[in-house]
Amino acid sequence: MTTHSENARQWVHIGSAGFALLLRFLTWWQAAALAAVALVFNVLVLPRIGGRRLYRPIDEARGFPLGILVYPFAVLLLILIFPSRLDIVAAAWAILAFGDGVATLVGRRVPTSPLPWNHEKTVGGTVAFVMVGGVAGVALACWTRPAVNPVPPLWFDIAGPIAAAIVAALVETIPVRLDDNVSVPASAALVLWLISLMSPEALAASQSVVLATLPWAIGVNVVVAVLGHRAGTVSLSGTIVGALIGVTIYTGAGRNAWVLLFVTFAVATIASRLGLERKVLLGIAEERSGRRGAGNALANCGVATAAAIAVASTPHPTAALLALAAALVAGGSDTVASEIGKAWGRSTFLITSFRRVKPGTPGAMSLEGTTAGVVAAFGLASLAVALGQVAWGMTAAVVVAATVGGLVESMLGATLEGPGILNNDLLNFINTVVAAAVALVLA
């Protein structure tokens, strides 16, 4: 029987990023072909030349090494998604290889405190992820930069990978079983793409408005956050993170965008408390008596926050406002659908099999909840129109986008939440990402 070596696995994980040096000399289709060859190699050849030493016990039990196969597949997807921005591919690849790999090595060898929200991850490993992943991301992005046409600004290939490494390191600490070879490059590439849209001209044009709005944004959100905490609608972490999100949306996208955020939160909070007695009896009431924490805030408002930043920093404010509205509407309508379904749903079923299940089952849907969710989506979308966030002609697009996001969340919840691959916060985040993407496509 082959003895597993985690250290050897991580060094191979890191060393594989050496192939990223070729991105400076290859066309995108040549790079994609090389990644496809690497995938086939890991499937057919690696096990025959001693590669089983890299298999973890769970890989042996499963019959194939999931992470070793996902790694080249993730690189292939990055190349296909960003064929004209191989510097983004190189930076995300470096963060995956060096950041994630070094974090594991440091976490195993250097005794540091575990993280409060995930005792399997350490402070030392996370810090190492950010430092090493950020430096490697900058190095490979700058190395690949001459191959991109037009050549991206130097500030992007320096600031982008650092910001991406920070976000990816935090995503890597989320206590779920989703493979890091998926979550790390996906989050890093998303951050790099958003930063690539920014322009100094847009930032300069919005600077005076942002600075003038900032004092009002801070004052309003501090008051609302404190009142919300005293009313028991948010936890302490939710108060802090929610206030930061509110300030960002208020300053980036304006007062009316913040009003949409506030109403969406209010609707979700009210829905969580409807039929509470039945939910408690069934054991499916929201944790912490429905109080929202930092994870809830980031999951439901993270996309809207990024969109608000894009409003003030990119040449695409109209599209960013549409994405912001779709994300908020999706988060609010999904909560309404879920809570109404728990409170008054008569027949709950899984969308994947249409099998009847108990209320509160991951991915479960009901006619009552789904109807309430669509009604809430229409109401919130109409509010977004009235507030001038989206054009009237986009009302249906926002409703459809929110509905599609909710359906995708239900399908993933029915298949991936039970095994612990995804949790509720990640599902909510995916819901808002899908909704924003669908709205932009429909526009």
Secondary structure, 3 states (H helix, E strand, C coil): CCCCCHHHHHHHHHHHHHHHHHHHCCCHHHHHHHHHHHHHHHHHCHHHHCHHHHCCHHHHHHCCCHHHHHHHHHHHHHHHHCCCCHHHHHHHHHHHHHHHHHHHHHHHHCCCCEECCEEEEEHHHHHHHHHHHHHHHHHHHHHHHHHCCCCCCHHHHHHHHHHHHHHHHHHHCCCCCCCHHHHHHHHHHHHHHHHHCCCHHHHHHHHHHHHHHHHHHHHHHHHHHHHHHHCCCECHHHHHHHHHHHHHHHHHHCHHHHHHHHHHHHHHHHHHHCCHHHHHHHCCCCHHHHCECHHHHHHHHHHHHHHHHHHHHCCCHHHHHHHHHHHHHHHHHHHHHHHHHHHHCCCEEECCCCCECCCCCCCEEEHHHHHHHHHHHHHHHHHHHHCCCCCHHHHHHHHHHHHHHHHHHHHHHHHHHCCCCCCHHHHHHHHHHHHHHHHHHHC
